Amino acid sequence: RAAPKRNFPMLRAACIAPTAAAAAAFRRCVSPSSSSRRAIMSTPWRSTRVEAKKDGGDKGKNKDAKEGKEGKEKKEKVYPEERKVEVGGVFYRRCAAALVFNAKGEVLVGERSDRPGSWNMPQGGIEIDESTVEAASRELYEEVGMKVGETRGLAVVGDIPPHDDFCYAAGGWLAKKGLAGQRLEFCLFHLPTADDPTPYCNLNGLEGEKAEFTQVAWMSFDALIDTVWESKRAPYIKCKELAAPMIERHLKAVSSAASAVV
């Protein structure tokens, strides 16, 4: 028996060409209206997700800030090896002191701006790759404005060999760096005059440094030891012991040279 004829083209058209109502419903599903999109965008789950992301970001920032602060504090406690010295099992900052003496063997000192009534020589930390002479020359210029080659008659005599007795205790920022204090390293300079040193000096603080002294004067070692900050007294006493013979020899040599010229 012959099979009935079927209209396959019409059947395929019915499958692939749905009714207008079905097509409209399909479009609503895959492409929601503006109002539907607004409703979806304002659902609580999205808001919660955004807030969670924000909170997570803030926590991350706080953590990074905390770690950065801790890292900075840790870094600040590390002081360059070249700028410190170990004495008696503890570390001291190496500090150059400029000992300028005049024709009478008196020492140039300044009254400290932060400690009225306390006098000391120009001094400051030794930088990496600096010798004692270089550091003392730099500090002398920064604090009182004197410089070899510019200040008439000023000359370098030499430095005193380092000594453990030049160490003194100091707290503050030094303690935060893990240092017990400072070790002074003295360098001698000669200024061949006995006049008031004020005209030779500039106390405004040079090379970006703040002013260290309010006035300057010549003092004998004994007078200086009586007026220096108590913590520095022992180093200054030892400095007098070692520097006095050097100063005496230099002044005799200068006197002999002057006599020979005459």
C-alpha positions as CSV (number, residue, x, y, z in Angstrom):
1,R,0.0,0.0,0.0
2,A,1.4,3.4,-0.9
3,A,2.4,5.8,1.9
4,P,0.4,9.0,2.2
5,K,2.0,12.1,0.9
6,R,3.2,14.6,3.5
7,N,3.8,18.3,3.0
8,F,7.4,18.4,4.4
9,P,8.1,22.0,3.4
10,M,5.1,23.2,5.3
11,L,6.2,21.2,8.4
12,R,9.7,22.6,8.3
13,A,8.3,26.1,8.0
14,A,6.1,25.5,11.1
15,C,9.2,24.4,13.1
16,I,11.5,27.2,12.2
17,A,8.9,30.0,11.9
18,P,7.1,30.2,15.2
19,T,4.0,32.3,15.7
20,A,4.3,36.0,16.4
21,A,3.3,35.5,20.0
22,A,5.9,32.9,20.6
23,A,8.6,35.0,19.0
24,A,7.7,38.0,21.2
25,A,7.9,35.8,24.3
26,F,11.3,34.6,23.2
27,R,12.5,38.1,22.7
28,R,11.4,39.1,26.2
29,C,13.4,36.3,27.7
30,V,16.6,37.0,26.0
31,S,16.4,40.8,25.8
32,P,14.6,42.2,28.8
33,S,13.0,45.6,28.8
34,S,14.6,48.7,30.4
35,S,12.5,48.3,33.5
36,S,13.4,44.6,33.7
37,R,17.1,45.5,33.4
38,R,16.8,48.1,36.2
39,A,15.1,45.6,38.4
40,I,17.8,43.0,37.8
41,M,20.6,45.6,38.4
42,S,19.0,46.7,41.7
43,T,18.7,43.2,43.2
44,P,20.2,42.7,46.7
45,W,22.7,40.0,45.6
46,R,24.6,42.5,43.4
47,S,24.7,45.2,46.1
48,T,26.1,42.7,48.6
49,R,28.7,41.6,46.1
50,V,29.8,45.1,45.5
51,E,30.0,45.9,49.2
52,A,32.0,42.8,49.9
53,K,34.4,43.7,47.2
54,K,34.7,47.2,48.6
55,D,35.3,45.9,52.1
56,G,37.9,43.5,50.8
57,G,39.7,46.3,49.0
58,D,39.7,48.5,52.1
59,K,41.1,45.6,54.2
60,G,43.8,45.0,51.5
61,K,44.7,48.7,51.6
62,N,44.9,48.7,55.4
63,K,47.0,45.6,55.4
64,D,49.4,47.1,52.8
65,A,49.6,50.3,54.8
66,K,50.3,48.4,58.0
67,E,53.0,46.2,56.4
68,G,54.5,49.3,54.8
69,K,54.7,51.1,58.1
70,E,56.2,48.0,59.8
71,G,58.7,47.7,57.0
72,K,59.6,51.4,57.3
73,E,60.1,51.1,61.1
74,K,62.2,48.0,60.6
75,K,64.3,49.8,57.9
76,E,64.8,52.8,60.2
77,K,66.4,50.6,62.9
78,V,69.1,49.6,60.4
79,Y,72.1,52.1,60.5
80,P,74.7,51.8,57.8
81,E,77.7,49.7,58.9
82,E,80.2,52.3,57.5
83,R,78.7,55.0,59.8
84,K,78.8,53.1,63.1
85,V,81.4,51.4,65.2
86,E,81.2,48.7,67.9
87,V,82.7,49.5,71.3
88,G,82.2,47.3,74.3
89,G,79.6,45.1,72.6
90,V,77.4,48.0,71.6
91,F,77.2,50.3,68.5
92,Y,77.9,54.0,68.4
93,R,77.4,56.5,65.6
94,R,80.6,57.8,64.2
95,C,80.6,61.6,64.7
96,A,83.3,64.0,63.4
97,A,84.2,67.0,65.6
98,A,86.0,70.1,64.3
99,L,88.6,71.3,66.9
100,V,89.6,74.7,65.7
101,F,92.3,76.4,67.9
102,N,93.7,79.9,67.7
103,A,97.1,81.5,68.2
104,K,96.8,81.1,72.0
105,G,95.7,77.5,71.8
106,E,92.1,78.3,72.7
107,V,89.3,76.3,71.1
108,L,86.4,77.5,69.0
109,V,83.1,76.7,70.5
110,G,79.4,77.6,70.0
111,E,76.6,78.0,72.4
112,R,73.9,75.4,71.4
113,S,70.6,76.8,70.2
114,D,68.7,73.9,71.8
115,R,70.7,74.0,75.2
116,P,71.4,77.6,76.3
117,G,74.5,77.7,78.5
118,S,75.9,74.6,76.9
119,W,78.9,75.0,74.6
120,N,80.7,72.5,72.3
121,M,82.7,72.2,69.1
122,P,81.0,71.8,65.7
123,Q,80.2,68.2,65.1
124,G,78.1,65.8,63.0
125,G,77.7,62.3,61.7
126,I,80.3,60.9,59.3
127,E,78.8,60.0,55.9
128,I,79.5,56.9,53.9
129,D,82.9,57.1,52.2
130,E,83.9,60.2,54.2
131,S,87.2,60.4,56.1
132,T,87.3,62.1,59.5
133,V,88.9,65.1,58.0
134,E,86.3,65.4,55.2
135,A,83.4,65.0,57.6
136,A,84.8,67.5,60.1
137,S,85.5,70.0,57.3
138,R,81.9,69.7,56.1
139,E,80.4,70.1,59.6
140,L,82.6,73.1,60.3
141,Y,81.3,74.8,57.2
142,E,77.6,73.8,57.7
143,E,77.6,74.9,61.4
144,V,79.9,78.0,61.5
145,G,80.6,78.8,57.9
146,M,84.4,78.2,58.1
147,K,86.1,76.5,55.1
148,V,89.7,75.7,54.3
149,G,90.7,77.8,51.3
150,E,88.0,80.4,51.9
151,T,88.4,81.4,55.6
152,R,91.7,83.3,55.6
153,G,94.5,81.4,57.4
154,L,92.4,78.3,58.3
155,A,94.4,75.1,57.8
156,V,94.0,71.4,58.6
157,V,96.5,70.2,61.2
158,G,95.4,66.5,61.4
159,D,93.1,64.1,63.2
160,I,93.4,62.5,66.5
161,P,93.5,58.6,66.4
162,P,90.1,57.2,67.5
163,H,89.8,56.2,71.1
164,D,87.1,54.3,73.0
165,D,86.9,57.1,75.6
166,F,85.5,59.4,72.9
167,C,82.2,57.5,73.2
168,Y,79.2,59.0,75.0
169,A,75.7,57.9,75.6
170,A,72.7,59.5,73.9
171,G,69.1,58.5,73.5
172,G,66.4,59.9,71.2
173,W,66.5,59.0,67.5
174,L,69.9,57.3,68.0
175,A,68.3,54.7,70.3
176,K,65.6,54.0,67.7
177,K,68.4,53.2,65.3
178,G,69.8,50.7,67.7
179,L,72.7,52.9,68.7
180,A,74.0,53.5,72.3
181,G,75.2,57.0,71.5
182,Q,78.0,58.6,69.5
183,R,81.8,58.3,69.2
184,L,83.5,61.6,68.5
185,E,86.4,61.6,66.1
186,F,88.3,64.8,66.4
187,C,90.1,66.7,63.6
188,L,92.3,69.7,64.4
189,F,92.3,73.0,62.4
190,H,94.4,76.1,63.1
191,L,93.1,79.7,62.6
192,P,96.1,82.0,63.2
193,T,94.4,84.8,65.1
194,A,93.3,85.7,68.6
195,D,90.6,88.1,67.6
196,D,86.8,87.6,68.2
197,P,85.8,84.6,65.9
198,T,82.4,86.0,65.2
199,P,83.4,87.9,62.0
200,Y,84.8,84.6,60.6
201,C,81.6,82.7,61.1
202,N,78.1,82.3,59.7
203,L,75.7,80.8,62.2
204,N,72.6,80.6,59.9
205,G,73.1,77.0,59.1
206,L,74.4,76.2,55.6
207,E,73.8,73.5,53.0
208,G,70.2,73.1,54.2
209,E,71.1,72.5,57.8
210,K,69.4,74.2,60.7
211,A,71.3,76.7,62.9
212,E,73.2,74.9,65.6
213,F,74.7,77.8,67.6
214,T,73.5,81.2,68.8
215,Q,77.0,82.6,69.3
216,V,80.7,81.5,69.1
217,A,83.7,82.2,71.3
218,W,87.3,81.1,72.0
219,M,87.6,79.0,75.2
220,S,90.4,77.2,77.1
221,F,90.0,73.5,77.3
222,D,89.3,73.7,81.0
223,A,86.5,76.3,80.6
224,L,85.0,74.2,77.7
225,I,85.0,71.0,79.8
226,D,83.0,72.9,82.5
227,T,80.4,74.2,80.1
228,V,79.9,71.2,77.7
229,W,76.9,68.9,78.0
230,E,77.6,66.5,80.8
231,S,77.4,63.4,78.5
232,K,80.3,64.8,76.4
233,R,82.5,65.7,79.3
234,A,84.5,62.5,79.4
235,P,85.3,62.6,75.7
236,Y,86.4,66.2,75.9
237,I,88.7,65.4,78.8
238,K,90.3,62.7,76.8
239,C,90.5,65.0,73.8
240,K,92.3,67.6,75.8
241,E,94.9,65.0,76.9
242,L,95.6,63.9,73.3
243,A,95.1,67.2,71.5
244,A,97.1,69.5,73.8
245,P,100.6,68.2,72.8
246,M,99.6,68.4,69.1
247,I,98.4,72.0,69.5
248,E,101.6,72.9,71.3
249,R,103.9,71.4,68.7
250,H,102.0,73.1,65.9
251,L,102.1,76.5,67.5
252,K,105.9,76.1,68.1
253,A,106.4,75.2,64.5
254,V,104.4,78.2,63.3
255,S,106.4,80.5,65.7
256,S,109.7,79.1,64.5
257,A,108.7,79.5,60.9
258,A,107.7,83.1,61.5
259,S,111.0,83.8,63.3
260,A,113.0,82.3,60.4
261,V,111.2,84.6,57.9
262,V,112.0,87.7,60.1
